[in-house]
Amino acid sequence: NRVYNNQWGIEVGSEETGTTSGILVINNLIYDNDDSGLVMGGYDYPNSGKVINSTFRNNIFYNNDDQPDAMGYYSTDMFISYTENCTIENNIFYITNGDNAVMYQYDPNAFGFTIDHNIYYSTNPTIGLTFAGTYYGNLSSYLAATGLDANTLTSNPNCVNPAAYDFELNICSPAIDSGNTASSTLSNELDFDGNVRLANGNIDR
């Protein structure tokens, strides 16, 4: 899917009590949304439900949370409330919001996160991440405290022309063949441009 010019990009939630489970969000282009490009979780668990056993991978996010006075206010590119055993990997986040923040995860009781092999890129050298309610001003301090995103990069993903919404990877992109090779892919899965997602045992971010 190409998801743009919305309040939020893609949201997987559980507003009523109960469980949302087994959701797979892959191979999307998500850009120019007022608030977060990716939203997941039960917003007020246990008064609301929860999102469990779901996977968010191989998506590209660009210029989200681009309205500082939008509904979510400080929503960052990826807004996570209550989840259990969810995986976020092989994504590219091209961060342009005013806070230079990629993640806001505020619930310290959530557990079972697998977050790795992503690219968090901003032209500003500072990248903000909030996890379990604690703010970290760079990837290294967040990694040291949480153990997450050990193989995540902050390099420029080197897309052809993001400003023109051309997110094809240049041949020198650090995203090429550097994703998690253990990712569970679909049979004959293709990327957004129709190319084979898993090639010679390698997967892009």
N, C-alpha and C positions, 0 to 999 in steps of 0.2 A: 504494500500500500504506500501511497504518497499522501502524507498527513500534514496539512499546513493551514495557517490562518484560523486556528481555533482557540478556544480558551485553554484547553489542555490538548496534548497530543494524543497518546493512547493511555487510557486508564483501565486497570484491572482492579476492581474493588469488590467490597462485600459490605454494603451499607446496612443490610438487615442482619440479624443474628444468624449464624450458620457459617458455611465454608464455601469459598470459591477455590477450586483445585484443578490441577492438570492443564493449565493454560499455557500455550506456546505462542510467543510473540517474536517473530523472526523476519529478517530480510526487508525491513521497512525503512523508508526515508521519512524523517519526522523533523519539520523545520518551521520557523517563523510562527510559533504558537505563543500566545500571550504569557502563559504560565509554563509549567514543566512539560517537557516532551514526553516523559514517562512517569506515570503515577501508579502506585500499587499498594494494596493493603487495606485492612479494615481501619477506618479512621478513628474509632473510639472503642477498641476491643477491651473488655468483653461485652460492652453495650452494643457494639456493632459486630459484624462477622470478622473473618480473617481470610487471607489469601495464602494458600499452601501449595507446595510441590509444583511450582510453575517455573517456566524458563523464559528468559528474555535475552536473546543473543543475535548477533550479526545484524544489528540495526545501526543506522547512522542518524545522529542528532545534530542539528545545526541551528544556531540563533533562536533558541527557545528561551522562555522566561524573559522575553524582550520588552515587556511592559512593566516597569517597576511599581505601578499603582494598580495592577490587575488584581483579580479576585484573590489569588494565592499569596500576594505580596512577596514574601521571601520563599519562593518555591524551588528555585534552582532548576537545573536541567532534569534531575531525577529526584522525585519526591516519594519517600517510602514510609508508610506507617506500619501497621502490624502485619507481619508475614512470618511464615515458618517454612524452612527448607526450600527456599527459592534460589535460583541460579541466574546471575547476571554476568554474561561473558561475551567476548569477541565483539563488543560494541565500540563505535567511535562517537565520542562526545566532543563536538567543536563548540567550545564555551565562549559565548559573547555577552552574557548577562553582566549587569553592572557590578555584581558582587563577586564575579569570577569564581562562582561556586558550582560544582558539578552535582553534589549530592546533599540531600537533607533527609536524614533518617533519625526520627526523634524518639522512638519507643525502645527503651533499654530492655524490655521484656521479650522482644522478638528474638528469634534464634534460628540457627541452621542456615546462615547466609553462605552462599558460594559466589563471591564476586572477584573476578580475575580476568586477565588477558584482554582488558579494555584499553582504549586510548582516551585520555582526558587531556585535551589540548586547548590552551588559551594563549593569545598573544601577550597576555599579562603573565609575568613569571610566578605570581601567586595564584594557587588554585585552592579554593575552600571546600572542605568536606565536613559535614556534620554527621556523626554516627553515634547512635544510642544517646543522643542529646548533647554530645560533646563536639565542639568545633575544633577542627585541625586546619592550620593555615598552609599546609603543603602535604604532598603525597607521602613523604618519608615519615613524618610524625604520625600520620594516620595509620600507615602500615605498621610502624613500631608498636602502636597501642592496640591495634585490632587484629593484625595478622592477615588482613584482607588485601586484595589487589597486589600480591607479591610480584606478579608478572605483567602488571599494567604499565603502560608507557605514558609519558607526557610529551612525546615527540609530535611534530606536525605530521598529520596523516598523509599529507601531500596528495590531496584530491585535485582533479584537473582544474576545476573552477567553482569552488563552493558558492561564491557570490552570485553565480549564474545557475546554481543548483545542479551542477554537474559534479557528482560525487564519485565518479570513476577514479580508481587509484592509478596514479602515475607509476611507471615501472620501478621507480626508486622508493616507493612508499614503504615505510616500516610496518605497515599493516599487512603487507603481502606475505602469505605463508607463515604468519607468526601467531595465529590464533591457537586456541587449546585443541590439540589434535585428538583429545579424548572426548570432545563434544559429541553428543548424540545427534546425528543428522538424519534427515528423512531420506528415504530411498530416492535417488536421482534428484536430489534437491538442487535448485538453481538459485542464484542470487538475483537481485533486482534487475540487473541487465541481461538476465537469461544465461549467465555463465554457470558452469558446474561449481557448486559450492565446495565440494571436497575433491581436490585435484591431486593425484599422485600421493594421497595420504596427508596432504596439507590443507589447511583451512585459513582463509584470511580473517583479519579482524574487520 
